[in-house]
Amino acid sequence: MDFDKLRKKFWGDSFFDAKAKKWKTDSKSEEGKELKRAFAQFIMDPICKLCQNVIAGDKDKYEKLLKSLEINLSSDE
C-alpha cells in the first residue's frame, strides 16, 4: 500500500478487518465483531506489547517482536 494512503488510514475512523482483508470506516467486521482503530491495531498495540515484554524481562518475546518489526538495537559496549 502507498505510504501516504496508509498514513491517512491510521488517523480518524479507519478500521482494518484482517479476516476480510478490507479497510472499513465502521467498527464492525463483516461478522459483526468489534474492530480496533487502525492506529491502535498497527501502532499502539505493538508498542505496548514490546514495553510489557521488556518490563516483564521476557527477552525471547521482545527480541522476536523487534525482529518482526525490523528494529535493530545496538550497544556501545
Buried (B, 14 or more C-beta within 10 A) or exposed (E): EEEEEEEEBBEEEBBBBEEEEEBBEEEEBEEEEEBEBBBEBBEEEBEEEBEEBBEEEEEEBBEEBBEEEEEEEEEEE
